[in-house]
Amino acid sequence: MNKSEFIRAYADNLGVTIKEAEGNFNAFVDTLTACLARGEYVHISGFATFDLKEKAQRDGVNPLTGEKVVIKACKAPTAKFSKAYKEKFN
């Protein structure tokens, strides 16, 4: 399922137009992104936690050439789903 298919299913579930559902979805993503960019930890009870993790500089290998390369340090967004949410699938 891609983004447009998800938004269509989301709109059907809410009983709203696709345009309204898309605006709602984009607002959620934008708010989550802004919170993470400020360094905030986001916890949505019963669903997931979102955070930025610092990744240290490390050595890697270019798979095409076998050449060793240095991978720069960066921040990466992470999501960890709650136990209650994971249990819905088992």
C-alpha positions in Angstrom: 0.0 0.0 0.0 1.4 3.4 -1.0 0.7 6.8 0.5 -2.3 7.6 -1.8 -3.8 4.2 -1.2 -3.4 4.7 2.5 -5.0 8.1 2.5 -7.9 6.8 0.5 -8.4 4.0 3.1 -8.0 6.5 5.9 -10.7 8.8 4.3 -13.1 5.9 3.9 -12.5 4.9 7.6 -13.2 8.5 8.8 -16.0 9.1 6.3 -14.4 12.3 5.0 -13.1 13.4 1.6 -9.7 12.3 0.4 -8.5 15.9 0.5 -9.5 16.3 4.2 -7.8 13.0 5.0 -4.7 14.0 3.2 -4.6 17.3 5.1 -5.1 15.5 8.4 -2.3 13.0 7.6 0.1 15.7 6.4 -0.6 17.7 9.6 0.3 14.6 11.7 3.5 14.0 9.8 4.5 17.7 9.8 3.9 17.9 13.6 5.8 14.7 14.3 8.7 15.9 12.1 8.8 19.3 13.8 8.8 17.7 17.3 11.7 15.4 16.4 13.6 18.3 14.8 13.4 20.1 18.1 14.9 17.0 19.8 11.6 16.1 21.5 10.6 12.5 22.3 7.1 11.7 21.1 5.1 9.0 22.9 1.6 8.0 21.6 0.2 5.7 24.2 -0.8 2.3 22.9 0.8 2.9 19.5 4.5 3.9 19.3 7.3 6.1 20.5 9.3 8.3 18.1 12.8 9.6 18.8 16.0 10.8 17.1 19.1 8.6 17.6 22.6 9.8 17.3 24.6 7.5 15.0 28.4 7.7 15.4 30.8 7.8 12.5 31.7 4.4 11.3 33.6 2.5 8.7 31.8 0.9 5.8 32.4 -0.8 2.5 31.1 0.2 -0.9 29.4 -3.0 -2.1 30.1 -2.3 -5.8 33.8 -1.7 -5.5 34.8 -3.2 -2.2 36.4 0.1 -1.3 36.4 1.1 2.4 34.5 4.4 3.1 33.8 6.4 6.2 30.1 6.9 7.0 29.6 10.3 8.6 27.9 10.7 12.0 24.2 11.6 11.7 20.8 11.7 13.5 18.2 9.1 12.4 14.5 9.0 13.3 13.4 5.8 15.0 10.0 4.3 15.8 9.3 1.7 18.4 5.9 0.2 18.5 4.2 -0.6 21.8 3.6 -4.0 23.1 -0.2 -3.6 23.0 0.0 -2.5 19.3 2.3 -5.5 18.4 -0.1 -7.9 20.1 -2.8 -6.9 17.6 -1.0 -8.9 14.9 -0.4 -12.1 16.8 
